[in-house]
């Protein structure tokens, strides 16, 4: 019979598996936890109470209001001292000297001398004032008694009682006696309440000036969200910017650091102020610390813009109201005003608003255009809104290539003479030939007699980086893309940039994420108007806008991708830019596809009708009469010069050199000769259609015979 053995200790030699008995190990209970001493528990309770948020809030409130009163007294004493002495002028002299402004220092020194002279004159007057005061009291008392007696005489004559002569004098004496009795009654409470009223006044002064440490201020004041911009806030932000020379100069100026500031002006949804920097501080030192300056002003980085005006050693700060730039702007006037028309030569396109909330309008007259930015930031909409406005001028012609091909420009079908949409190499080839056709038209215009006026021809290519990056080559091994001397698209754009402006042939391009490969240097520098949405780096900003604009404060790389969609930085002489600045930031109006379609419908109603080509004809054989019918379209009649221009666009090789004589010859042979209407030569649609029908019948009869 086996036994179960209970071991109270662990065996030293483990048993074998076959003979191992059942073992129960008894583990003694853990010793009871030691009690926490009373002083520890008391300390914890005190710490909890001391660090509780309610305690902190109470301490902050007590400290805040106490310091409001104390520092309010200091402020009042300082004001009183400044009013009685020349210390204010001396501070301003030191500030001007620290800023290196000797003219201002001389002016303040002159004011100090005038103040001292006036103070000396007042003190000399005090030597004679007791005698003058005594004379004044005597004369005043005598005149008062005389007036009262005269009034009593009038009363006595009226009532017939001689005693009324002294009645006014007696009443005055009684009134004075009453005041003497009131004074002892009021004097005691006034002495008791007066100090409290004085403390309340000092507290009010301190509270208005936030005269307390930051940790003691209320939460909404500590974080400063939405705090209005004042001179003291700007000076403090500059002092804490981390520029040693600037901090030293402001410290030497004492409280007069605001002498660096011009007037703070309301500018749209923010304020604007010019800051004249002290000697030894350069403007780029402040520009390079935009984020820190914005945070010192209790703003986000995108709410502070730093530009360089014309004045030397000066930066211009524009500080938005907190959150104002996140609010959308209103709809475009193109959408709200269905009677609006355009004028290519004299008008300006309503593009959006600047940061000040003023309308930003762009002149497009004889200016090549480039808009770039990261993907999905509103480039196409910004470019399209300009084309929509210009479409309302019936004289403007469009050649359009959309190398994205998702329908962003589909509403221009029936407005544009050519509209190519698609991202493939074949579409790039078509767009390149379209641009080359515009070059031929430009050359034809250049060779025209001097003084000839040509209608504007806008050659627009959206997503132009696709063309520059295209690897396709033609039968002569010439690449369509690239930036070499034999690159077809590149050279066509360069030719238009070089000479197109003089004959109203203009190149508009929209690109994404610019690099030297997808936006060559010569092409981007050929644009008169350069605009950029949000970009990734400063080097890209320089590609988009040029070194001068970026050195002057333009910073599209600091725009927030996604959040600042539709906001772009513009460098152009076609838009009003504040004096001394090289660029302007514009928040463009958003026009959606439906609104864009409505605008193009209005534009089509202004025109005789345009037959849009969706591909470039490459066939060498052509039917002149059929091509004339195609470019006339649905319009009852078209001016002969417009027919010539459309034929040249349709097939530059065949019709690029045509004159009115060539057109007249073809139409006369077909019995569809042009004629005058309202003083201009026109081609009639019905005559051309009848000529085509007659020719087809004659051809059918000949075949049957």
C-alpha positions as CSV (number, residue, x, y, z in Angstrom):
1,X,0.0,0.0,0.0
2,X,1.4,3.3,-1.1
3,X,1.3,6.6,0.8
4,X,0.9,10.1,-0.3
5,X,3.8,12.0,1.3
6,X,3.5,15.7,2.0
7,X,6.9,17.4,1.8
8,X,7.2,20.7,3.5
9,X,10.4,21.5,1.7
10,X,11.5,21.0,-1.9
11,X,13.4,17.8,-2.3
12,X,17.1,18.1,-3.2
13,X,17.1,15.1,-5.6
14,X,14.2,14.9,-8.0
15,X,12.4,11.6,-8.1
16,X,12.3,9.5,-11.2
17,X,9.1,9.7,-13.3
18,X,8.1,6.1,-12.5
19,X,8.3,6.5,-8.7
20,X,7.5,10.1,-8.3
21,X,4.9,10.6,-5.5
22,X,2.3,13.2,-5.5
23,X,3.8,16.3,-3.9
24,X,2.0,19.3,-2.3
25,X,4.1,22.3,-1.7
26,X,2.9,24.6,1.1
27,X,3.7,28.2,0.3
28,X,3.5,30.4,3.4
29,X,1.3,33.5,3.2
30,X,2.9,36.8,2.1
31,X,3.6,39.1,4.9
32,X,1.0,41.8,5.4
33,X,1.7,45.1,3.6
34,X,3.4,47.8,5.7
35,X,1.1,50.6,6.5
36,X,1.8,54.0,4.9
37,X,3.0,56.5,7.4
38,X,0.6,59.3,8.2
39,X,3.2,62.0,7.1
40,X,3.4,60.3,3.7
41,X,-0.4,60.2,3.2
42,X,-0.6,63.8,4.4
43,X,2.1,64.8,1.9
44,X,0.3,63.1,-0.9
45,X,-2.9,64.7,0.0
46,X,-1.2,68.1,0.1
47,X,0.5,67.5,-3.3
48,X,-2.8,66.5,-4.8
49,X,-4.6,69.5,-3.5
50,X,-1.7,71.8,-4.5
51,X,-1.6,70.5,-8.1
52,X,-5.3,70.2,-8.6
53,X,-6.5,72.4,-11.5
54,X,-8.9,74.3,-9.3
55,X,-6.0,75.2,-7.0
56,X,-3.9,76.3,-10.0
57,X,-6.8,78.4,-11.4
58,X,-7.3,80.0,-8.0
59,X,-3.6,80.8,-7.6
60,X,-3.4,82.2,-11.1
61,X,-6.5,84.4,-10.5
62,X,-5.1,85.7,-7.2
63,X,-1.7,86.4,-8.7
64,X,-3.2,87.9,-11.8
65,X,-5.5,90.4,-10.1
66,X,-2.8,91.3,-7.6
67,X,-0.3,92.0,-10.3
68,X,-2.8,93.9,-12.3
69,X,-3.1,96.4,-9.4
70,X,0.6,96.5,-8.7
71,X,1.7,96.9,-12.3
72,X,-1.2,99.2,-13.0
73,X,0.3,101.5,-10.4
74,X,3.7,101.3,-12.1
75,X,2.1,102.2,-15.4
76,X,0.3,105.2,-14.0
77,X,3.4,106.3,-12.2
78,X,5.4,105.9,-15.4
79,X,2.8,107.9,-17.4
80,X,2.9,110.7,-14.7
81,X,6.7,110.8,-14.7
82,X,6.7,110.9,-18.5
83,X,4.2,113.8,-18.4
84,X,6.3,115.8,-15.9
85,X,9.8,115.1,-17.2
86,X,11.6,114.7,-20.5
87,X,12.2,111.0,-20.1
88,X,9.9,110.1,-23.0
89,X,11.9,112.3,-25.4
90,X,15.2,110.8,-24.1
91,X,13.9,107.3,-24.7
92,X,12.9,108.2,-28.2
93,X,16.4,109.7,-28.8
94,X,18.0,106.5,-27.6
95,X,15.7,104.4,-29.8
96,X,16.5,106.5,-32.9
97,X,20.2,106.3,-32.3
98,X,20.0,102.5,-31.8
99,X,18.1,102.2,-35.1
100,X,20.7,104.3,-36.8
101,X,18.2,107.0,-37.7
102,X,20.1,110.2,-36.9
103,X,17.5,112.5,-38.4
104,X,14.8,111.2,-36.1
105,X,17.2,111.6,-33.2
106,X,17.8,115.2,-34.0
107,X,14.0,115.8,-34.3
108,X,13.4,114.3,-30.9
109,X,16.2,116.3,-29.4
110,X,14.6,119.5,-30.7
111,X,11.3,118.5,-29.2
112,X,13.0,117.9,-25.9
113,X,14.5,121.4,-25.9
114,X,11.1,122.9,-26.7
115,X,9.6,120.9,-23.8
116,X,12.2,122.1,-21.3
117,X,11.8,125.7,-22.4
118,X,8.0,125.5,-22.0
119,X,8.4,123.8,-18.5
120,X,10.9,126.6,-17.4
121,X,8.4,129.2,-18.6
122,X,5.6,127.6,-16.5
123,X,7.8,127.4,-13.4
124,X,8.7,131.1,-13.7
125,X,5.0,131.9,-14.0
126,X,4.5,130.2,-10.6
127,X,6.6,132.9,-8.9
128,X,4.0,135.5,-9.8
129,X,0.9,133.3,-9.5
130,X,0.2,133.9,-5.7
131,X,-0.2,137.7,-6.2
132,X,-2.1,137.2,-9.4
133,X,-4.3,134.6,-7.7
134,X,-5.1,137.0,-4.7
135,X,-6.0,139.8,-7.1
136,X,-8.2,137.4,-9.0
137,X,-10.0,136.2,-5.8
138,X,-10.6,139.8,-4.6
139,X,-11.9,140.9,-8.0
140,X,-14.1,137.8,-8.3
141,X,-15.5,138.2,-4.8
142,X,-16.3,141.9,-5.3
143,X,-18.0,141.3,-8.7
144,X,-20.0,138.4,-7.2
145,X,-21.2,140.6,-4.3
146,X,-22.0,143.4,-6.7
147,X,-24.1,141.1,-8.9
148,X,-26.0,139.7,-6.0
149,X,-26.8,143.1,-4.6
150,X,-27.9,144.3,-8.0
151,X,-30.2,141.3,-8.3
152,X,-31.6,142.1,-4.8
153,X,-32.3,145.7,-5.9
154,X,-34.3,144.4,-8.8
155,X,-36.2,142.1,-6.5
156,X,-36.9,144.9,-4.1
157,X,-38.2,147.1,-6.8
158,X,-40.5,144.3,-8.0
159,X,-41.9,143.4,-4.5
160,X,-41.7,146.8,-2.9
161,X,-39.8,145.4,0.2
162,X,-36.5,147.0,1.0
163,X,-35.3,143.8,2.8
164,X,-35.2,141.9,-0.5
165,X,-32.1,143.8,-1.4
166,X,-30.0,141.4,0.6
167,X,-32.1,138.3,-0.1
168,X,-29.8,136.9,-2.9
169,X,-26.7,137.6,-0.8
170,X,-28.3,135.8,2.2
171,X,-29.3,132.8,0.1
172,X,-25.7,132.5,-1.2
173,X,-24.4,132.6,2.3
174,X,-26.9,129.9,3.4
175,X,-25.9,127.7,0.5
176,X,-22.2,128.0,1.4
177,X,-23.1,127.1,5.0
178,X,-24.9,124.0,3.8
179,X,-21.9,122.9,1.8
180,X,-19.7,123.3,4.9
181,X,-22.1,121.1,6.9
182,X,-22.2,118.4,4.1
183,X,-18.4,118.2,3.8
184,X,-17.8,116.7,7.3
185,X,-20.5,114.1,6.7
186,X,-19.1,113.0,3.3
187,X,-15.5,113.4,4.1
188,X,-15.2,110.3,6.3
189,X,-16.8,107.8,3.8
190,X,-14.9,109.4,1.0
191,X,-11.6,108.8,2.8
192,X,-12.7,105.2,3.4
193,X,-13.9,104.5,-0.1
194,X,-11.3,106.6,-2.0
195,X,-8.4,104.1,-1.6
196,X,-10.5,101.3,-2.9
197,X,-11.6,103.3,-5.9
198,X,-8.0,104.2,-6.6
199,X,-7.0,100.5,-6.4
200,X,-9.8,99.7,-8.7
201,X,-8.6,102.3,-11.2
202,X,-5.1,100.9,-11.0
203,X,-6.4,97.3,-11.5
204,X,-8.4,98.4,-14.6
205,X,-5.2,99.9,-16.1
206,X,-3.3,96.8,-15.4
207,X,-6.0,94.5,-16.8
208,X,-6.2,96.4,-20.1
209,X,-2.5,96.2,-20.5
210,X,-2.4,92.5,-19.4
211,X,0.2,93.5,-16.9
212,X,0.9,90.1,-15.4
213,X,3.2,87.1,-16.3
214,X,2.0,84.8,-19.0
215,X,1.4,81.9,-16.6
216,X,-1.1,84.0,-14.6
217,X,-3.2,85.2,-17.6
218,X,-6.5,83.5,-18.6
219,X,-6.2,80.6,-21.0
220,X,-7.7,82.6,-24.0
221,X,-5.1,85.3,-23.5
222,X,-2.2,82.9,-22.9
223,X,-2.8,81.1,-26.2
224,X,-3.4,84.4,-27.9
225,X,-5.8,82.9,-30.5
226,X,-7.3,85.8,-32.5
227,X,-5.5,88.4,-30.4
228,X,-5.5,91.8,-32.2
229,X,-2.2,93.0,-33.6
230,X,-0.8,96.0,-31.6
231,X,2.6,97.8,-31.8
232,X,3.7,96.2,-28.5
233,X,2.9,92.7,-29.8
234,X,4.8,93.2,-33.0
235,X,7.8,94.6,-31.2
236,X,7.8,91.7,-28.8
237,X,7.5,89.2,-31.6
238,X,10.5,90.8,-33.4
239,X,12.5,90.9,-30.1
240,X,11.9,87.1,-29.5
241,X,12.7,86.2,-33.1
242,X,16.1,84.9,-32.4
243,X,18.1,87.5,-34.2
244,X,20.7,88.7,-31.7
245,X,21.4,92.1,-33.3
246,X,17.7,92.8,-33.5
247,X,17.1,91.8,-29.9
248,X,20.0,94.0,-28.7
249,X,18.8,97.0,-30.6
250,X,15.2,96.7,-29.3
251,X,16.6,96.3,-25.7
252,X,18.6,99.5,-26.1
253,X,15.5,101.3,-27.3
254,X,13.8,100.5,-24.0
255,X,10.0,100.8,-24.3
256,X,10.3,102.7,-27.5
257,X,10.9,99.7,-29.8
258,X,7.7,100.7,-31.5
259,X,9.6,103.5,-33.2
260,X,10.6,100.8,-35.8
261,X,7.0,100.5,-36.8
262,X,5.0,102.4,-39.3
263,X,1.2,102.8,-38.8
264,X,-0.7,99.6,-38.5
265,X,-3.2,99.7,-41.3
266,X,-6.3,97.5,-41.8
267,X,-5.8,95.6,-45.1
268,X,-8.6,93.4,-46.0
269,X,-9.0,90.4,-43.7
270,X,-5.9,91.4,-41.7
271,X,-3.5,94.3,-40.9
272,X,-0.3,95.6,-42.6
273,X,2.7,97.3,-41.0
274,X,6.1,98.4,-42.3
275,X,9.0,97.6,-40.0
276,X,12.3,99.6,-40.4
277,X,15.0,97.3,-39.1
278,X,17.9,98.6,-37.0
279,X,21.4,98.9,-38.4
280,X,23.1,95.5,-38.6
281,X,19.8,93.5,-39.2
282,X,19.1,92.4,-42.8
283,X,15.7,91.8,-44.3
284,X,16.4,88.2,-45.2
285,X,17.1,87.4,-41.5
286,X,13.5,88.3,-40.8
287,X,12.2,86.6,-43.9
288,X,14.0,83.3,-43.0
289,X,12.1,83.1,-39.7
290,X,8.6,83.5,-41.0
291,X,7.2,80.5,-39.0
292,X,8.7,81.7,-35.7
293,X,7.5,85.3,-36.3
294,X,4.0,84.0,-37.0
295,X,3.9,81.9,-33.8
296,X,5.2,85.0,-31.8
297,X,2.2,86.9,-33.3
298,X,-0.1,84.0,-32.3
299,X,-0.8,83.1,-35.9
300,X,-0.3,80.2,-38.1
301,X,2.6,80.4,-40.6
302,X,0.3,80.8,-43.6
303,X,-1.4,83.8,-41.9
304,X,1.8,85.9,-42.0
305,X,3.3,87.2,-45.2
306,X,6.7,89.1,-45.4
307,X,7.5,91.2,-48.4
308,X,10.2,93.8,-49.1
309,X,9.0,97.3,-50.0
310,X,11.1,100.0,-51.7
311,X,12.3,101.6,-48.5
312,X,15.8,100.4,-47.4
313,X,16.1,98.0,-44.4
314,X,12.3,97.6,-44.3
315,X,10.1,94.6,-44.3
316,X,6.3,94.7,-44.8
317,X,4.3,92.4,-42.6
318,X,0.8,91.4,-43.5
319,X,-1.0,89.5,-40.7
320,X,-4.3,87.9,-41.3
321,X,-7.1,87.8,-38.8
322,X,-7.0,84.4,-37.1
323,X,-8.8,81.9,-39.3
324,X,-9.8,84.4,-42.0
325,X,-7.8,82.7,-44.8
326,X,-9.6,79.5,-44.2
327,X,-13.0,81.1,-45.1
328,X,-14.0,80.7,-48.8
329,X,-14.3,83.8,-51.0
330,X,-17.4,84.6,-53.0
331,X,-18.4,83.4,-56.4
332,X,-16.9,84.7,-59.6
333,X,-18.5,87.7,-61.3
334,X,-18.6,85.5,-64.4
335,X,-21.1,83.4,-62.6
336,X,-23.2,86.1,-60.9
337,X,-23.3,88.6,-63.8
338,X,-24.7,87.0,-66.9
339,X,-24.4,90.3,-68.9
340,X,-20.6,90.5,-68.5
341,X,-18.5,90.7,-71.6
342,X,-14.7,90.8,-72.1
343,X,-12.3,93.1,-73.8
344,X,-9.0,91.5,-74.7
345,X,-7.1,94.8,-75.3
346,X,-8.5,97.0,-72.4
347,X,-10.2,94.7,-70.0
348,X,-9.0,92.6,-67.0
349,X,-10.2,89.1,-66.1
350,X,-11.9,88.9,-62.7
351,X,-9.6,86.2,-61.2
352,X,-10.2,86.4,-57.5
353,X,-9.2,88.4,-54.4
354,X,-5.9,89.4,-52.9
355,X,-5.2,88.8,-49.3
356,X,-6.6,92.2,-48.4
357,X,-10.0,91.2,-49.8
358,X,-9.7,93.5,-52.9
359,X,-10.7,92.2,-56.3
360,X,-7.7,90.8,-58.2
361,X,-8.1,91.3,-62.0
362,X,-5.5,90.2,-64.6
363,X,-4.8,91.9,-67.9
364,X,-4.2,89.3,-70.7
365,X,-3.3,91.7,-73.4
366,X,-0.2,90.4,-75.3
367,X,1.1,88.4,-72.4
368,X,2.2,84.8,-72.5
369,X,1.0,82.9,-69.5
370,X,2.4,80.1,-67.3
371,X,0.6,78.5,-64.3
372,X,2.2,75.7,-62.4
373,X,1.9,73.9,-59.0
374,X,1.5,70.5,-57.4
375,X,-1.2,68.1,-58.6
376,X,-4.8,68.7,-57.6
377,X,-4.3,72.3,-56.3
378,X,-6.7,74.0,-58.8
379,X,-4.4,74.8,-61.7
380,X,-6.8,73.8,-64.4
381,X,-9.7,75.8,-62.8
382,X,-7.5,78.9,-62.4
383,X,-6.3,78.7,-66.0
384,X,-9.8,77.9,-67.3
385,X,-11.4,80.9,-65.5
386,X,-9.1,83.2,-67.6
387,X,-10.1,81.4,-70.8
388,X,-13.8,81.6,-69.9
389,X,-13.6,85.4,-69.4
390,X,-11.7,85.9,-72.7
391,X,-14.2,83.7,-74.5
392,X,-16.7,86.5,-74.0
393,X,-14.7,88.6,-76.4
394,X,-16.0,87.4,-79.8
395,X,-12.8,88.4,-81.6
396,X,-10.6,85.9,-79.6
397,X,-9.7,82.6,-81.2
398,X,-8.6,79.5,-79.3
399,X,-6.4,76.5,-80.1
400,X,-6.6,74.1,-77.1
401,X,-4.7,71.0,-76.1
402,X,-5.7,69.2,-72.9
403,X,-3.1,66.5,-72.3
404,X,-5.0,65.2,-69.3
405,X,-8.1,64.4,-71.3
406,X,-10.8,64.0,-68.6
407,X,-13.2,66.6,-69.9
408,X,-12.0,69.7,-68.0
409,X,-12.1,71.7,-71.3
410,X,-14.9,69.9,-73.1
411,X,-17.2,73.0,-72.8
412,X,-15.0,74.8,-75.3
413,X,-16.1,72.4,-78.1
414,X,-17.8,74.9,-80.4
415,X,-15.6,77.8,-79.2
416,X,-12.1,76.6,-79.9
417,X,-11.0,76.2,-83.4
418,X,-9.0,73.1,-82.3
419,X,-9.6,71.1,-79.2
420,X,-7.4,68.0,-78.6
421,X,-8.0,66.0,-75.4
422,X,-6.0,63.0,-74.2
423,X,-2.8,62.0,-72.5
424,X,-1.2,59.6,-75.1
425,X,1.8,60.2,-77.3
426,X,-0.6,60.5,-80.3
427,X,-2.3,63.4,-78.5
428,X,1.1,65.0,-77.8
429,X,1.8,64.7,-81.6
430,X,-1.5,66.3,-82.4
431,X,-0.9,69.1,-79.9
432,X,2.6,69.7,-81.2
433,X,1.3,70.0,-84.8
434,X,-1.4,72.4,-83.5
435,X,1.3,74.6,-81.9
436,X,3.4,74.4,-85.1
437,X,0.4,75.5,-87.1
438,X,0.1,78.5,-84.8
439,X,3.8,79.3,-85.6
440,X,2.9,79.3,-89.3
441,X,0.0,81.6,-88.6
442,X,2.3,83.9,-86.6
443,X,4.8,84.0,-89.5
444,X,2.0,84.8,-92.0
445,X,0.9,87.7,-89.7
446,X,4.5,89.0,-89.4
447,X,4.8,89.1,-93.2
448,X,1.5,91.1,-93.6
449,X,1.6,94.8,-94.5
450,X,2.6,97.1,-91.6
451,X,-0.4,98.3,-89.5
452,X,-2.5,95.2,-90.1
453,X,-4.5,94.3,-87.1
454,X,-4.9,90.6,-86.2
455,X,-7.5,89.0,-83.9
456,X,-6.0,87.5,-80.8
457,X,-5.1,83.8,-81.1
458,X,-4.6,82.0,-77.8
459,X,-2.7,78.7,-78.0
460,X,-3.5,76.9,-74.7
461,X,-1.9,73.7,-73.6
462,X,-2.9,72.2,-70.2
463,X,-0.6,69.6,-68.6
464,X,2.2,70.8,-70.8
465,X,4.7,68.6,-68.9
466,X,3.3,65.6,-70.8
467,X,4.5,67.2,-74.0
468,X,7.9,68.0,-72.7
469,X,8.3,64.5,-71.4
470,X,7.0,62.7,-74.5
471,X,9.6,60.2,-75.9
472,X,8.0,59.9,-79.4
473,X,10.0,60.9,-82.5
474,X,8.8,61.7,-86.0
475,X,10.0,60.1,-89.3
476,X,13.1,62.3,-89.3
477,X,14.0,61.1,-85.8
478,X,13.2,64.5,-84.3
479,X,11.7,64.2,-80.8
480,X,8.4,65.8,-80.0
481,X,9.4,66.2,-76.3
482,X,12.6,67.4,-74.6
483,X,14.3,70.7,-74.6
484,X,16.9,70.4,-77.3
485,X,17.2,72.5,-80.4
486,X,15.5,69.7,-82.5
487,X,12.6,69.1,-80.0
488,X,9.5,70.0,-81.9
489,X,7.1,71.1,-79.1
490,X,9.9,73.0,-77.3
491,X,11.0,74.9,-80.4
492,X,7.4,75.7,-81.4
493,X,6.7,77.2,-78.0
494,X,10.0,79.2,-78.1
495,X,9.2,80.7,-81.5
496,X,5.8,81.9,-80.2
497,X,7.4,83.3,-77.1
498,X,10.0,85.1,-79.2
499,X,7.7,86.8,-81.8
500,X,4.0,85.9,-81.2
501,X,3.2,88.8,-78.8
502,X,3.7,91.4,-81.6
503,X,1.0,89.8,-83.8
504,X,-1.4,88.7,-80.9
505,X,-0.4,85.0,-81.0
506,X,-0.1,84.1,-77.3
507,X,1.1,80.9,-75.6
508,X,-0.7,79.8,-72.4
509,X,0.6,76.7,-70.5
510,X,-0.4,74.9,-67.4
511,X,2.1,72.4,-65.8
512,X,2.5,70.2,-62.8
513,X,5.3,69.9,-60.2
514,X,7.9,71.8,-62.3
515,X,11.4,70.5,-62.9
516,X,14.1,71.4,-65.4
517,X,13.0,68.3,-67.4
518,X,9.3,68.9,-67.6
519,X,9.5,72.7,-67.7
520,X,12.7,73.9,-69.4
521,X,14.2,77.2,-68.3
522,X,13.9,79.0,-71.6
523,X,10.2,78.2,-71.8
524,X,9.3,79.2,-68.2
525,X,11.2,82.5,-68.6
526,X,9.4,83.3,-71.8
527,X,6.1,83.9,-70.0
528,X,5.1,87.4,-69.1
529,X,2.6,86.3,-66.4
530,X,3.9,83.6,-64.1
531,X,1.7,82.1,-61.4
532,X,2.2,79.3,-59.0
533,X,0.0,77.3,-56.6
534,X,1.4,75.3,-53.7
535,X,4.8,73.8,-54.4
536,X,7.1,71.5,-52.5
537,X,10.4,73.4,-52.4
538,X,11.9,76.8,-52.7
539,X,13.9,75.7,-55.8
540,X,10.6,74.9,-57.5
541,X,9.3,78.3,-56.5
542,X,12.2,79.9,-58.3
543,X,11.5,77.8,-61.4
544,X,7.9,78.8,-61.3
545,X,8.2,82.6,-60.6
546,X,11.9,83.5,-61.0
547,X,14.6,84.5,-58.6
548,X,13.5,88.2,-58.4
549,X,10.0,87.3,-57.2
550,X,11.2,84.8,-54.6
551,X,13.9,87.1,-53.3
552,X,11.2,89.7,-52.9
553,X,9.1,87.5,-50.7
554,X,7.1,85.2,-53.0
555,X,6.8,81.8,-51.4
556,X,4.4,79.4,-53.1
557,X,6.3,76.6,-51.4
558,X,4.9,77.8,-48.1
559,X,1.3,77.5,-49.2
560,X,-0.5,74.5,-47.7
561,X,-1.2,71.7,-50.2
562,X,-4.9,70.9,-50.1
563,X,-5.8,73.6,-47.6
564,X,-4.7,76.5,-49.9
565,X,-6.2,75.0,-53.0
566,X,-6.9,77.7,-55.6
567,X,-4.5,80.2,-53.9
568,X,-1.6,81.2,-56.1
569,X,1.3,83.6,-56.1
570,X,1.4,85.8,-59.2
571,X,4.4,87.7,-60.7
572,X,3.2,89.9,-63.6
573,X,2.9,93.4,-64.8
574,X,-0.7,92.6,-65.8
575,X,-2.0,92.7,-62.2
576,X,-1.9,95.5,-59.7
577,X,0.9,94.7,-57.2
578,X,1.5,96.9,-54.2
579,X,4.4,99.3,-54.7
580,X,7.8,97.8,-53.8
581,X,6.6,94.2,-54.1
582,X,7.5,91.7,-56.8
583,X,4.5,89.4,-56.5
584,X,1.0,89.2,-55.1
585,X,-1.0,86.3,-53.6
586,X,-4.4,85.7,-55.1
587,X,-7.2,83.5,-53.9
588,X,-9.0,82.6,-57.2
589,X,-12.7,82.1,-57.7
590,X,-13.8,78.5,-58.1
591,X,-16.0,78.0,-61.2
592,X,-17.3,74.4,-61.5
593,X,-18.0,72.5,-64.7
594,X,-21.7,73.4,-64.8
595,X,-21.1,77.1,-64.3
596,X,-18.3,76.9,-66.9
597,X,-20.7,75.4,-69.4
598,X,-23.2,78.2,-68.8
599,X,-20.5,80.8,-69.5
600,X,-19.3,79.1,-72.7
601,X,-23.0,78.9,-73.8
602,X,-23.1,82.7,-73.5
603,X,-19.8,83.0,-75.3
604,X,-21.1,80.8,-78.2
605,X,-24.2,83.0,-78.5
606,X,-22.0,86.0,-79.2
607,X,-20.3,84.3,-82.1
608,X,-21.3,83.2,-85.6
609,X,-20.5,79.6,-84.8
610,X,-17.2,77.8,-84.7
611,X,-16.5,74.3,-86.1
612,X,-14.1,72.7,-83.6
613,X,-11.4,70.3,-85.0
614,X,-10.6,67.4,-82.7
615,X,-7.5,66.3,-84.7
616,X,-5.0,67.8,-87.0
617,X,-5.4,66.9,-90.7
618,X,-2.1,65.4,-92.0
619,X,-3.3,64.4,-95.5
620,X,-1.5,66.2,-98.3
621,X,-4.5,66.0,-100.6
622,X,-7.2,68.5,-99.7
623,X,-10.5,69.8,-101.0
624,X,-10.4,73.5,-100.8
625,X,-14.1,74.1,-101.3
626,X,-15.0,71.4,-98.7
627,X,-12.5,72.9,-96.3
628,X,-14.1,76.3,-96.8
629,X,-17.5,74.9,-96.0
630,X,-16.1,73.2,-92.9
631,X,-14.5,76.4,-91.4
632,X,-17.7,78.4,-92.2
633,X,-19.7,75.9,-90.2
634,X,-23.2,76.9,-89.3
635,X,-22.8,80.6,-89.5
636,X,-24.9,82.3,-92.2
637,X,-21.8,84.3,-93.3
638,X,-18.2,84.7,-92.1
639,X,-15.7,87.5,-92.9
640,X,-13.2,86.5,-95.5
641,X,-10.2,87.2,-93.2
642,X,-11.7,84.9,-90.6
643,X,-12.1,82.2,-93.2
644,X,-8.4,82.6,-94.2
645,X,-7.3,82.4,-90.5
646,X,-9.4,79.2,-89.9
647,X,-8.1,77.6,-93.1
648,X,-4.5,78.3,-92.0
649,X,-5.3,76.7,-88.6
650,X,-7.0,73.7,-90.3
651,X,-4.1,73.0,-92.7
652,X,-1.1,75.3,-92.4
653,X,0.8,73.5,-95.2
654,X,-2.1,73.9,-97.7
655,X,-3.5,77.3,-96.7
656,X,-0.9,79.0,-94.6
657,X,0.2,81.2,-97.5
658,X,-3.3,81.9,-98.9
659,X,-4.3,85.5,-99.6
660,X,-7.7,87.0,-100.4
661,X,-7.0,86.4,-104.1
662,X,-6.5,82.7,-103.6
663,X,-9.8,82.4,-101.6
664,X,-11.7,84.5,-104.2
665,X,-10.3,82.4,-107.0
666,X,-11.7,79.1,-105.5
667,X,-15.0,80.6,-104.7
668,X,-15.5,82.3,-108.1
669,X,-14.7,79.1,-109.9
670,X,-17.5,77.4,-107.8
671,X,-20.0,80.3,-108.4
672,X,-19.9,81.1,-104.6
673,X,-18.0,84.4,-104.9
674,X,-17.7,86.5,-101.7
675,X,-19.6,89.7,-101.4
676,X,-19.9,92.8,-99.1
677,X,-22.1,92.8,-96.0
678,X,-22.1,95.8,-93.7
679,X,-19.0,97.1,-95.5
680,X,-16.8,94.0,-95.1
681,X,-16.2,91.1,-97.5
682,X,-17.9,87.9,-96.3
683,X,-18.4,84.3,-97.5
684,X,-22.0,83.0,-97.5
685,X,-22.7,79.5,-96.1
686,X,-25.6,79.0,-98.5
687,X,-23.5,79.8,-101.6
688,X,-20.7,77.4,-100.6
689,X,-23.2,74.7,-99.7
690,X,-25.0,75.2,-103.1
691,X,-21.7,75.0,-104.9
692,X,-20.8,71.8,-103.2
693,X,-24.2,70.3,-104.0
694,X,-23.9,71.3,-107.7
695,X,-20.4,69.8,-107.9
696,X,-21.6,66.6,-106.3
697,X,-24.5,66.3,-108.8
698,X,-22.2,67.0,-111.7
699,X,-19.8,64.4,-110.5
700,X,-22.6,61.8,-110.1
701,X,-23.9,62.6,-113.6
702,X,-20.4,62.2,-115.1
703,X,-20.0,58.9,-113.4
704,X,-23.4,57.7,-114.7
705,X,-22.6,58.8,-118.2
